[in-house]
Amino acid sequence: MPEISASMVRELRDRTGVAMMDCKNALSESGGDMEKAVDLLRKRGQAKQDKLAARSATEGRVEATLSSDLKSGAIVEINCNTDFTAKSDPVAALAKAAAQLVLKSPGANPTDDASIKAKITEVAQQTGENIQIGLTATLTASGRVGAYSHYTGKIGVLVAMTGDPNDELIKNLCLHIAFSRPLALNRSEVPAETVAKEREIAVEQAKATGKPQQIAEKIAEGKLNAFYAERVLLDQEFVKPDVFKGTVANLLKQNGTSLEKYVRVEIGQ
């Protein structure tokens, strides 16, 4: 029988609002497993919900990290309840640890790792908030991976590029992605159903003005090009015309590099 510490009992009480003795009994029955104890109390009707989990985790921070050779990178989203906690040292430490784990083991679920799970519980106890790990992703590049954090950690971007792009180009490209919220890297990556929907809407709009079907379809193609220019990364006009005036595709071409893939993570989206 595992030892049930007073701190474990207090944590369970904080999470469920159930009496201390009932919490101790539930922990004993569950072999000291906190999550099983919570479920046990809920099944018994003693705890209607996990108080921490019931709070909406709509704030948080995004952490990105790179390998020493800059060939790979990882990005992790940490969710919590308040912006104050999102900026705290405990959440920052958790985010860094989770990002390092994902970088080391791409595809791994950080919450399956005992040390990360313990850190989540610790931070939740310290802050009294619902601490969760949200989206995670990794990138590898034939050339170089870059990372960028925007709006004090509310948005994070990873880019995988060819060649040897300089730091300034990487920063500018990531800033563009953070600001412009592209739907896809290139036109071929836009979901077919999205393209079909946009074309259908454009055709019907043209026909509603009295245009015949053939003319309406030509108008629709023009509107699709405008849609691509707005939502497709390589077609978008670069956001800093004082640095470069033209599309992102041309910016990359001028610098002798290309973008293989990108990841954009924003808290709450």
Secondary structure, 3 states (H helix, E strand, C coil): CCCCCHHHHHHHHHHHCCCHHHHHHHHHHCCCCHHHHHHHHHHCCCCCCCHHHHCCCCEEEEEEEECCCCCEEEEEEEEECCHHHHCCHHHHHHHHHHHHHHHHCCCCCHHHCHHHHHHHHHHHHHHCCCCEEEEEEEEECCCEEEEEEECCCCEEEEEEECCCCCHHHHHHHHHHHHHHCCCECCHHHCCHHHHHHHHHHHHHHHHHCCCCHHHHHHHHHHHHHHHHHHHEHHHCECCCCCCCCCEHHHHHHHCCCCEEEEEEEECCC
